[in-house]
Structure formats: structure tokens, C-alpha cells
Amino acid sequence: MIFRLFPIKSLREKKGLTQEQLAEAADLSVSHFFVALTADEEKENYFRRFQEIMKGCSEAEQKFLIDSLQTLKKNLTVLLESNA
């Protein structure tokens, strides 16, 4: 399983746009846009870390980790909804 993310920064650079130009095109302030870029880059880092963990696992270990994550996510959602 391979996750591929296309961070906004690299796509912006491929198009030859500055942050200001992209922010203007998206009708956002540059400071607002910078926060979004940081969040996207952080998310990409999580996926990279996940990929590295999965690379070192057997197929059985990968299945166990995925099943465990799904269960954790489901329980977290239930917990957060009950606290809302």
C-alpha cells in the first residue's frame, strides 16, 4: 500500500507561482495560506512515517496494524462524539 500526496508547495512551484500569487488566485491571505501549507506538509510527514513503518512489516503485521488503526479510529470517533 503506497500513499502518494502532492503537496501544494511542489505543485505551486511546478506552475511557477509564488505563495502570494497562489493565495490571490485562491482568494486567501498569504498568512492563511501558510497555515494551510504547514498542515498539508505535516500530514504528508505522517504518511511518510506510516509508510516507513509498514515497509518493515510482514504482510500479517501490516494487516494487524491496519485493523488496529481502524479500531482505534472507530473508538476515538465514538469517544469524541460522546464528549461533544
Protein Blocks (a to p, Z undefined) as FASTA:
>chain_A
ZZddddfklmmmmnopafklmmmmnopafklmmmmmmmmmmmmmmmmmmmmmmmmpcfkl
mmmmmmmmmmmmmmmmmmmmmmZZ
